[in-house]
Amino acid sequence: MNYYFRLAMLLIVGLFAILSALIAQEQASDEWLAQPVDDQTFQTHLDFFTYDQTLPFELQSIGVKEYEGIRKEHLSFQSTPGVHVFANLYSPIGLSSKNGPALILLHGGSPGGKDSPYVDDTAKLLMRAGWIVLAVDFQYFGERSTSLLTTFTEEDKHDRLYNQPSMYLAWMIQNVKDIGRSFDFLVDQIGVDPKRIGLIGISRGAQVGAIVGGAERRLVAIVLLHGGHFDALERGHLPAACPANYIGRISPRPLLMINGTRDTDYNKDTSVLPLYRLAKPPRKIIWVEGGHGSFTEEVRSAMLRWLQENVK
């Protein structure tokens, strides 16, 4: 009796594993991942992201902290009419010239946004390695949080935002505009050389970053950390909000992706590799043995070397 019971349980477990794999494959195989939109359609997507570059920034410096050789300025500026971006600007204390190089840093899906510890640590690492860093909040996150997201659990974010196609597209459009205005801010208000600004996105920020990289041609290089096409709970995108339609258009600017081999959020085989295959040279992917957010000193050093070669 015990033998047949164990056999039945093994069969059930096996069937469940097969079913889970099939579901993952289906989730990661929307039509744009198989065949991105053509150039004419893509041009219509770019129309979503236009904004008024002459709009006053209405810059506000909220506070400044200086510590360990770092000057961290908390500020806000107007992105689109009535919409303000909150950001942290990291630069060396006493820096006489701020003409670059610089990086715009995008956070993941954490409620703290730009103020999350991992974002702060990344920004300080990059600043000490030679870049001015502007870390910004996405709409609905950090200082821009609203009643839309309340608990910031994965279910909350997916039910209310990520799996709401029209709302997710509107969110993506606003974020792309905000990042374009972040570029403008660095150039017009800080004095950064426009030919020396790159972008780094982390997790959800990497998914957004793939779209920004294809849409915002002024960025000189793109780094996507632990992102992909779909995360584990996403069901689909409208074409204008799908990174599969943008990542191939980052070229000829360089692209670096860093991902975990055992990431259960952005799966290597169904989310990361299919998206990476759509990218065009110059491109590079570095694998970290581990799960979502995994890093090693070797990989961190490789990322900094890549940035020194491409955002200089």
LUMMI-730068 format. One record per residue: x, y, z of N, C-alpha, C in turn. Coordinates in steps of 0.2 Angstrom, whole numbers, plus 5000, padded with zeros to 4 digits. Layout:
LUMMI-730068
XYZXYZXYZ
...
This chain:
LUMMI-730068
500449945000500050005000500450065000
501050065004501450125005501850134998
501950084995502350084988501950124983
501250104983500850134978500650204979
500650214986500550284988501050334986
501750304987502250344986502350354978
502150304974502150304967501650364964
501050354967500550404965500850474967
501150484973501350554975501950574970
502350534968502850554963502650574957
502050534954501750554948501450624948
501150634954500750704955501250754955
501850744958502350794959502650804952
502750754948503050754941502550794937
501950784937501450814933501450894935
501450904941501450974943502051014940
502650984941503251014938503151024931
502950974927502850984920502351044918
501751044922501251094921501551164923
501951174928502251234930502751254924
503151214922503551234916503151254910
502651224908502251244903501951314904
501751324910501451394911501951444911
502551424913503151474913503251494905
503251434901503451444894502951494891
502251474893501751514890501751594892
501951604898501951674901502551704897
503051674895503651704893503651714885
503151694882503151694875502551734871
502551794873502051834870502251844862
501851874858501951874851502551924850
502651974854503252024853503951994855
503951944860504551914861504751864855
504251834852504451794846504551844840
504251894839504351944834504152014835
504652054837504552124839504152164833
503852214835503552254830503952284825
503752304819504152324814504352404815
504752434811504952494813504452554812
503952544808503452594807503052594813
502852534816502452524822502852554828
503452544828503852564833503852644834
503852674828503852744828503252774831
502752734830502052764834502152754841
502552704843502652694851503052754853
503552784850503952834852503552894853
502952904849502552964850502252974857
502152914861501952914868502352954872
503052954871503552974875503753044874
503453084870503653154869503453194874
503753244876503653294881503853364880
503653414884503953474883504553494886
505153494882505753504885505853574888
505453624886505553694888505153704895
504753654898504453664904504853674909
504753724914505153744919505253684924
505853684926506053624931505753634938
505653694940505353714947505853674952
506453674951506953634955506853654963
506853604967506853624974507353574977
507853604981508353564985508053554992
507853494993507553475000508053475005
508653445004509153445009509753415006
510353425010510953395008511353365014
511653305012512053275017512753265015
513253275019513853255017514253215022
514453155019514753105023515253065019
515753035022516252995019516453015012
516553075011516753105004516153114999
515553095002514953094997514553154999
514353194993513753244994513153214991
512653204995512053174993511453234994
511253254988510753304988510053274987
509553294991508853264990508453324987
508153314981507853364977507253344973
506953384970506353374966506353424960
506053404954505953444948505353424945
505153474941504553454937504653414931
504353364929504453324924503953344918
503253334919502753354915502253394919
501853434916501453484919501153454926
501353484931501053464938501353394941
501753364937502053304940502853314941
502953304948503653314950504053244952
504653244950505053184951505453204957
505553154962505953154968506653114966
507153144968507853114966508353124972
508853084972509453094976510053104971
510453154971511053164967511653154971
512053104969512653094972513253114969
513653154972514353174969514853184974
515453184972516053194977515953264981
516153264987516153334991516753374987
516553434986517053484983517153474976
516753434972516853434965516753494962
517253524958517253584955516853584949
516853534945516553534939516153464938
515453474936515053414936514853404928
515353404924515153394917515253314915
515253274920515153204919515753164920
515753104919515153064917514653054922
514053034920513553024925513052964923
512652944928512252884927511552904931
511052884927510352884930510252814933
510052814939509952744942509152734944
508952674942508252654943508152604948
507752614952507652564958507152504955
507152454959506652394958505952404961
505552354962504952364965504852374972
505352394976505252404983504952464985
504552474990504152534992504552594993
505252584995505652644997505852674991
505852644985506052674979506752694979
506952754977507652774977508052774984
507652774989507852774996508052704999
507852654995507952584997508752574998
508952535003509652525005510052504999
509752454995510152434989510352484984
509852534983509952584978510452634981
510452654987510952694990511652664990
511652594992512352564991512652564984
512152554979512352554972512652624970
512252674972512352744970513052764973
513152744979513852764982514452724979
514352654977514852624974514952654967
514452674963514552704957514952774958
514752814963515052874963515752874965
515952824970516652814972517052794966
516752764961517052734955517152784950
516852844951516952904946516352934943
515752914944515152944941514752984946
514453034943513953074946513353024945
512853024951512352974950511653014952
511153004948510553034949510052974950
509852954956509352904958508652934958
508152904955507552934954506952894956
506452914959505852874961505352864955
505152804954504652794949503952824951
503452834947502852844949502552794953
502152804959501852764963502352734968
503052744968503552724972503852774976
504152754982504552804986504152864988
504452924987504052984988503453004984
503352964979502852974974502252924975
502252884981501752834982501052864983
500552824981499852854981499452794984
498852804984498352744987498352684982
498652694976498652634971498952574974
499552584977499852524980499952534987
499652484991499652494998500152455002
500152385000500552345004501252335001
501252344994501852334990502052254990
501652214991501752144990501752124983
502052074981502052054974501352054971
500852024975500152024973499852094972
499952134977499752204976499952234970
500652234969500952264963500652234956
500652174956500352144950499652154949
499252144954498552154953498352224952
498652274954498452344954498852374948
499452354946499852384941500152344936
500552294937500952264932500452224927
499952194930499452154926498852194924
498852254924498352304922498652334915
498552304910498852324904498852404902
498252434902498152504901498552544906
498452524913498752564918499552554918
499752494916500452484916500752524910
500452524904500652574899500752644901
500252664904500252734906500752754911
500952704916501452704921502152704917
502152664912502852664908502952724904
502452754901502452814898502752874902
502452874908502652924913503352914915
503552854916504252844919504752864913
504552844907505052854902505152934901
504552974901504653044901505053074907
504953044913505253064919506053054918
506252994915506952984914507253034909
506853044903507053094899507153164902
506753184906506853244910507353244915
507553184918508153174922508753184918
508753164912509353174907509353254906
508853284905508853354904509053394910
508853374916509053404922509753394923
510053334922510853334923511153374918
510953384912511253434907511153504909
510553524909510353594910510453624917
510353584922510453614929511053594932
511353534930511953514934512553534930
512553534923513053544919513453484916
513153424916513453364914513453364907
513953334904514053324897513553274894
513153294889512553254887512853194883
513453194881513753134878514053084883
513953094890514253054895513753034900
513153014898512652994903512352924901
512452884905512152814904511552804909
511352744909510752724913510852654916
510752644923510752574926510052564929
509752504927509052484930509152424934
508852414940508852364944508152324945
508152264943507552224944506952254939
506452274942505952314939506252374935
506652404938507052464935507452434928
507652374928507952344922507452334917
506852314919506352304914506152374911
506052424915505952484912506552514908
507152494911507752524908507852494900
507552434899507552404892507152454888
506652474890506152514886506452584885
506752614891507052684890507652674886
508052624886508652624882508452624874
507852594872507652594865507352654863
507052694868506652754866507052814867
507552814872507852874873508552874870
508652894864509252884861509852924863
509752974868510353014870510752974875
510552924878510952884883511452844880
512052854882512652824879512752744880
512452724885512552654887512052634892
511852564892511252544896511552474900
511352474907511552424911510852394914
510752334913510152304916510352244921
510152264927510352214933509752174935
509752104934509252064936508552084934
508552094928507852104924507752054919
507152064915507052024910506352044906
506051994903505452014899504852014903
504751954907504151954912504451934918
504251954924504351924930503951864931
503951834937503651764938502851774938
502651834940501851844940501551884935
501951904930501651944925501351904919
500751924917500351894912500451914905
500651984904500652004897500752084897
500952114891501052184890500652204884
500452264884500352294878500952314874
500952314867501552314864502052374865
501752434867502152494868502452484875
502252434879502552434886502952364886
503152334881503452274881504152284879
504652264884505352274882505652234876
505252184874505452144868505452194862
505052244862505052284856505552344857
505952344862506452404863507152374863
507252324866507952304868508352294861
508052274856508452274850508652334847
508352394849508452454847508852494851
509152464856509752504860510352504856
510452454852511052454847511052524842
511552554841512252524842512652544848
512252574853512452594860512552524863
513052524868513252454871512652444877
512552374877512152354882512452294887
512352304893512652254898512052224902
511952164902511452124907511852084912
511652084918511852044923511252014927
511251944927510751904929510951844933
510451824938510651764942510451694938
510851644939510651584936510051554939
509951564945509351534949508851584951
508751634947508251684948507551654947
507151654952506451634952506051684950
506251744950505851804948505851814940
506451824938506651834931506951774929
506651724926506851654925507351654919
507951624920508451624915508251604908
507851544908507751514901507051544898
506651574902505951594899505951674899
506351704903506251774903506851814901
507451794903508051824902508351814895
508551744894508851734887508451744881
507751734881507451754875507451834874
507451874879507551944878508251964876
508751934879509451944877509551934870
509251874867509351864860509051914855
508651954858508352004853508852064853
509252074858509752124858510252114853
510552174850511052174845511652194847
512252184844512852204846512952284846
513352304850513752274856513352254862
513352194864512952174870513352124873
513252114880513552074884513152044890
513151984892512751964898513251924902
513251944909513651914914513151874919
513251814920512851764924513151764931
512751774936512951764943512651694946
513051654949512751594952512351614958
511751614957511251634963510651654961
510251684965509551704964509551774962
508851804963508751874961509151924966
509551964962509952014966510651994968
510851924966511451904968512051944965
512551954969513151984966513751954969
514351964966514951944969515452004967
515952004971516552054970516752054963
516851984960517051984953516552014948
515952004949515452024944515352104945
515452124952515452194953515952234949
516552204950517152234947517052234939
516852174936516652174929516252224927
515652244931515252294929515552364929
515952374934516352444934516752444928
517152394927517652404921517252414914
516652384914516252394908515952464907
515752494913515552564913516152604912
516752594914517252634913517452644906
517352584902517452584895516952614891
516352624894515752644889515352704892
515452724898515252794900515852824903
516152864899516752894902516852964899
